[in-house]
Amino acid sequence: MRHLPTEPLAVSALPTVTSRDEYEAARASLLVREKAHSRAGDVIAAERRRLPMIEIPGSVTVVGAKGEVPFLDAFEGRRMLVGYFHMWHDGQPAERQCIGCTYFASQVQGPLAHLHARDVTLAYFCAGTYEESRPYADFMGYAAPWYSARDAGHGLLADRDFGWLGCYVRDDHGRVYETYWTTDRGNEAGFWSYSLLDRTVFGRQEAWEDSPAGWPKIPAGQHQWRTDGRPLAQWGVTDEPAA
């Protein structure tokens, strides 16, 4: 696995050393704000659950392992569906595919039992054709179902570019509804590494972050999700990439 090089660290790029008592007092003060932040998030989540929804036409289809199928089939019999709409660059090799979408999809992997236990299916809907994009999903080892939504039409895509997250529910009569969608930093719901990085002393190390002077930052011109010309997640893949 490739990683960003560890640069020499100046003493000034570390927090002040203090006693255990002073440290715990500062941490306790921050914890009050962290708990308030969590509760505010709970309020927003409750409002999100009460958003109105829009029906997805029954004529909408996607293309998967079984060919062209109704969008309803992507639920795999579960009540809810979380779909990530994956960008695709036609004719490009694996290392030139979307680094942001790869970053998302490579993290939301592993056993999906915790979603399935809550009656939720996770699936990816790619902008590329199934024939061209499926080998990329296999190369990356994605466990979630993979579809092409290239020709899904306005009823599903609603003129939105790919690179977004959508949530859906079905009723007992086979009707499907979109209940929520988000993009850009909203996609961080799937970036578990960001949640952990935000708790480390140097954070994400991105230029926009509010960190003390001298704290490590990703060098200008170097992408946080790519190294040596490839998306970071690809360095853990041993098979040859799809052409």
Secondary structure, 3 states (H helix, E strand, C coil): CCCCCCCCCCHHHCCCCCCHHHHHHHHHHHHHHHHHHHHHHHHHHHHHHCCCCEEECCCCEEEECCEEEEHHHHHCCCCEEEEEEECCCCCCCHHHCCHHHHHHHHHCCCCCHHHHCCCEEEEEEECCCHHHHHHHHHHHCCCCCEEECCCCCHHHHCCCCCCEEEEEEECCCCCEEEEEEEEHHHHHHHCHHHHHHCCCCCCCCCCCCCCCCCCCCCCCCCCCCEECCEEHHHHHCCCCCCC
